[in-house]
Amino acid sequence: MRNWFSNLKFRYKLLIGMIAITTAALLLISQLSYSYFYKRNTREVLKKAEQSVETAGAVLSSQFQSLSAATNNLLVRKPFPDMIADIANNSFDGYSGYYQAASDEMASFFQNHAQVNNILICGENGFLFSPYSLGFDGSFETLFTENIWEYPLITVFPTRQNLLFRQGGAIPVSYPVSYSRGTGTFAYRDTEGKYKARVIILMDTGQIRSYFDQMSNGYTYCMYLADSSGIPLDIQEETYPDAFGTSLEALVAQTDNLRGEHLAIDRDELVVSTAAIRFCDLKVVHISRKSALTGDIQEFRSFFFMVWLFCSAAAALLAFGLSHFLTRDIKTLGDIIAQINRRTYQTKVIFPRSDEISLLGKQLNQMYDTIQLQLLQIKEEEQKKARAEIQMMSEQINPHFLYNTLECIHFQILNGHSDTAGSMLESLGRYLRITLSVGQTFISVEKEAEHVTSYMEIMNRHSREGVHFTCQIDSHLKNCKIMKVLLQPLAENCLKHGFGNMSPETWPVAPQITISITLDQTHTHMVIEVSDNGKGIDISKATACLTEEQPEGRDHFGLNNIYRRLMACYGTEANISFVSIPYLKNSVIVTIPYDRNEFSNTH
């Protein structure tokens, strides 16, 4: 049975695996069922919320209109017009005469409107009258933290502590009023040039909250009264913090009649419905939480979750057995590719079966052999190209240096300085012997040091004042191979850019060039430092000229030539850096790999 399954086509193996995966359909079924019941539940809640806000809006509209009409009927009766006129004229002589008549009128008003706790009549210059004045002495500013005189229209303020009984809450409704004895005109506005008067009705917050609680359902988070700006009037932020969010207030203020509008907050979502009240642009707001809508289907979700866990466990056991057959050869192919990437694929894996994956493995082996052959051919071609390029760059010497040296030798001979001329010819011969050595890209460190020393001997004989030159090499590095003609261009840069165009009389210190060849601390790279005490190095300019395709003029040729040859010989393992302290130490630091023998063995 196992052999039969192993030799099946991959499509049939995949088909058998898909049969096991069908158990995951339970998860989809549970999700669809959950979504269906959630939507049905949401529709029912939204329908109830719409009915609640519509009913509450109609009832409260009727109550507020009735209260407003009763308030208007109360205020036009004596003694309230005269009382309001005296407030406007800052006259309080008739207060005692008004008290009994005003108290009698208000007693009847309170009997017909149980939702009203108290009525205050006050002026801009102070509190004047209330049938229940107990507890208000000196507490007017505590009751109204707002400046009620800035509101020229009838305004409903948010709930606050009921100062009459020191418990419960009261919602103030402020009426701006004025009365003219001359014309007998009563109006809900301020009279210009007169003191402002306000009639303030304190509505019982508890009764409004009790009504909203009756209109709410099990999914209601909060049902409340809001003003035209969307600010809640009958609830506190400590009790219902979500109702005081700026985004919710803006949503309520913008639209009069919302029907199941969704608003995201933090980690939940609010479902908002509103209804307008025909008084001061008030609104009834109903809020449900999305998390509450799913509360009664938690058991249903838990049941499907347990079923899903059971089926998933069964599918996992089946998938474990199937994966041994389906992924065994695929894993082998992955291991082969990983070994190819690490260049450690030495022993080829044999695929004895005839299914698609085995055929793919055989093709992979054939493709690997073809690629290895092509890489070998490409490598040989690149090595030939690199050798030709390095040889060409290594043999590029400065013709002016050779002409000047020959002219100097000729001048010494004409002046009878045969010994000096002979020494210069000897140094030039040693110099050219290494420079023009055909077929060699790498030479020993000792030979390269001899080459640059010959160059410095020739250059010192060109001028009357010589440059003090020293070359320090670690003893165990003398026979190591490095790229040919590496040090001479760097020494030439020191002479040309460090000491060029300078008069010896004005030079602060004796000119000197020092070459140091050592190993770094990790013993993995050779560090070649060529230093002088000249004018200094423009590090940004020197760094830029390293990678220029065609450096400007001959001033940039030496460093660019060295950098290109280093990249050809050592690749990115080589590096050139600069340090400059003018007239003290200016260094070009070349770092190359210490154990690199590829070019030295092949050239």
Buried (B, 14 or more C-beta within 10 A) or exposed (E): EEEEBBEBEBEEBEEBBEEBEEBEEBBEEBEEBBEEBBEEBBEEBBEBBBBBBBEBBBBBBEBBEEBBEBBEEBBEEEBBBBBBBBBBEEEBEEEEEBBEBBEEBBEEBBEEBEBBBBBBBBBBEEBBBBBBBEBBEEEBEEBBEBEBBEEEEBBBBBBBBBBBEEEBBBBBBBBBBBBBEEEEEBEBEBBEEBBBBBBBBBBBBBBBBEBBEEBBBEBBBBBBBBBBEBBBBBBBEEEBEBBBBEEBBEBBBEBBEBBBBEBEBEEEBBBBBBBBBBBBBBBBBBBBBBEBBBEEBEEBBEEBEEBBEEBBEEBEEBBEEBBEBBBEBBEBBEEBEEBBEEEEBEEEBEBEBEBBBBEBBBEBBEEBEEEEEEEEEEEEEEBEEBBEEBBEBBEBBBEEBBEBBEEBBEEBBEEEBEEBBEBBBEBBEBBBEBBEBEEBBBBBBBBBBBBBBBBBBBBBBBEEEBBEBEBEBBEEBEEBBBBBBBBBBBBBBBBBBBBEEEEEEEBEEEBBBBBBBEBEEEEEBBBBBBBBBBBBBEEEEBBEBBEEEEBEEEBBBBBBBBBBBBBBBBEEBBBBEBEBEEBEBBBBBBBBBBEBEEBBEEB
